[in-house]
């Protein structure tokens, strides 16, 4: 068989794998560039061209004014938005999946609208609402806007998990004289926990990364994405690449820990 024929057969046989690896490399390329330029020491303000290797930014990640302050604010907003959206979204998901009530289909449609509409539309709508109510823009308006935005994603994740649950497990717990609270805590909640965790992690990522909704409703409050956007116009400091690399490493570490824990649970 000719060499080119063997190569063609190998490509056809592994086409899906090659396409997947190429897509993954394309998605991770920006993270690689950010990581590389976090060790750069530019001559001027702009960190867009490689000059020389340096670890100065890693030894002093808060060396730029207000950088760590905006990062801390984004983390706090993301944390509280995750808590609020997860609690409300879980309650809504159980209500939609387990109960029949008038207007149920309309509520489901309204819940999923923030996922379908462009962010700029939702951001402008929330800003108009806050202005008409006379609310001062700041931390609380950003938090409320983020909870509203993340709510749909939590409901989607938890509802899918609840609807796939086997109701016979809860019936078996009731047959064994478990109270409704015991059934919920020891049977229903553990089964729904993966969906709740997925919605919470997605909410945290969306809230921490959001710029459009925050820009419309923040007032003088500066979160980390807004700080990056403002500094890009004057010259991006290397410390931004350091924080971006650290956040990416933490996310990868969380995924690896979850995968290892899942494998260990299956083995046991």
N, C-alpha and C positions, 0 to 999 in steps of 0.2 A: 504494500500500500504506500502511495506517495506521501512524503512528509506533510505537504499542504493539506492532504485529505485527512490525515490524523489530527492535525491542528483544527481543521474545520469541525470534525466530529467532536473533539474535546470542547470547543467553544459552544457548539449547540447543546452538548450535554450539561454544561455548567453555565449556561447563559443567565439563568436566574441568580445564581450565586455571584457571578461577575457583576451583574447589574446592581445587586444589593450592596456589594462591597464598594462599587463606584459611587452609589448614592450616599452611602455612609461616609466615604472619604470627602465627598463634596460638602456634606453637612458639617463635618468636623474641621474642615479647612480654616474657617474663620477663627475657631478656638485655638488651632495650632499657631496661627499668625499672632493672635493676642498673647499667647504664651511666649512666643519667641521675642516679641517686642517688649515684654515685661522685663527682659534682661538687657534692653538697649539703653544707651546713654546718648541722647541726641545733643547736637551742638546748639540748637536753638529751642524754640518753644514747641515745635511740631515734631511728634514722634511717628513720622510716616516713612522715614528712610533709615536703614540700619547704619549706625555709626561705629559703635564699639561695645563689646560685652561689659556689663556692669551689674552688680547686685545691690546697688545703692537703694533702688526703689523698694526692694524686698526687705532691706534692713530698716527702712523708715516708710511704711506704707501710708502713714498719716502726715507725711511731710508737707502736703499741700493743704492750704487753708480750706476749712469747711468740708473736706472730702469725707473724713470719717464721721462727721456730724450728719451729713446727708445719708451716708450708708446706714448709720444707726437708726435714723428716722424711717428709712425704707424698710428695715428689718422689723421695727416695731409695728408699722402700718400693716405689713404683710402678715405678721403674727396675729394681730387682733382681727384683721380681715379674714384670715383663715379660720379662726375660732368662731367668729360670727357667722360666716357663710356655711361652715360645716354643721353647726348646731341647727341653724334655720333650714339649711338644705336637707339635712337628714330627716327632720320633722316633716317637711313638705313631701319628701320622697315616700316616706311611710304612709302619709295621708293619701297620696295619689295612687299608690300601689295596693293599699289594703282596704280602702274605704270608698264607698259609692255615695256621692252627694251631688246636689244640683250645681251645675256649672263646672263640673270636674274637667271636662274637655277644654272649656275656655281657660281655666286656670293652667292646665298643661301647656296650652298654646302660649299664654302670656309668659310663663316661666321660661320657655325656650326662646323667646324673642331676642333677648340680649345676645344669645349665641349667633343668631342669624343676621342681625342688623350690624352695620359698620360701627366701629367704636366711636368715630367722630360724631355720629348721630346721637348715640347714648350720652356721650360727654356733653354735647351742647344741650341736650334735654335736661340733664341733671343740673347743669349750670343755670339754665333758665329757671328751673324749679327753686334752686337755692336763692336766686336773685329775687324772685317773686315773694318768697317767704321772708326775705330780709335777713338771711343767715350770712354771717361773715365767713369768707373762704379761709380755710386753714386745715389743720390736722383732722378735725372731725368731718368736714365735708369730703376730704379725700378718703377717709375711712369708710364713710357711708357709701360713697360712690364705688369703692372697691368691693365692698360686701355685695352691693347690688349686681355688680358685674360678675363676680365669682359664683353667685348663688346658682345660676343655671347649670354650671359645670358640676357642682356638687350634687344637685338634684339628678342630673343625668347619670352620674356614676353610681349613686346609691340606689336609685330606682331600678336600674338594670340588675343590680345585685339582689335586691329584695324580690323582684319579680321572678328570678331564677331559683329562689329558695323552695325547698320541698315542704309544703305545709304539714305533711305527716310527722315531721320532726317535732313541731310545736304541739301537735295533737298527742304525740307519744309522751311528751313532757307533762301535759295536762292529765293524761291517763295515769301518770305516776304521782298524781296529787301535788304537782308544782303549782304555785300561785302564779297569777299573770305576771307579777314582777319578777319572780324567779325564772319563769319561762323566757321573759325578754332578756334578762341579764345573762343567763347561762346557755341559751339556745339561739335566740334571734340575733342578739347583738354580736356574738362571736362570728356568726355566719356572715352578717352584713359588714363586719369590720374591714375586710379588704376593700370594699367599695367606698366606705367612709374614708379610709386612709388614702385611697387614690384621689378622691375629691379634695381632701385636705391638702395633699401635696400639689395638686394642680392649682388650687386656689393660691397657695403660697407663691408658686412660680409666676402665676399671672399677675398677682398683686405687686410682687417685687419688681417685675419687669415692665410694668405698665408705664407708658408715657403720655398717651393721648388723653385718657380720662383724667389723669393727674394734672396735666397742663391746663385743662379747662377749669378745674375745681380746686386748685391748690392755693391760689392767692400768692402770698409771699413765702409759702412753705416750699422748700427745695428738697426733693427726694433725690436718690442716687441717679436714676435715669435722667432727671432734669438737670442735674449737675453735669453729667456726661455730655448732654446736648449743649449746655451753655459753654462748657470748657472747650468743646470741639471748635467753636467759633474763634477762640482766642489761642488755642494750642493745647492739644490733649496731653496732660502729664502722664508720665510712665506709671505712676501709682494706680491709675485707672486700669491699666492692663494687669497690674498685680492683683487687684481686687477681683477683676473678671476671671483671671486664672484660678484664684483661690475658690471662688464660688463654683466654677466648673468642676474643680477637683472635689469639692465637698459633695456636689450632686452625683458625680461618678462613684464616689465612695459609698454614698447612701444606696445607690442601685446595687453595687457589688455586695454590700452587707445584706440587703434584702434577698438577693439571689442565693447567697450562701445559707441564709437562715431558712429559705424555702426548701433548698436541697436537703439540709439537715433534718427538717421536719418530715420530709418524704421518706428519708431513710429510717427515721425512728418509728 
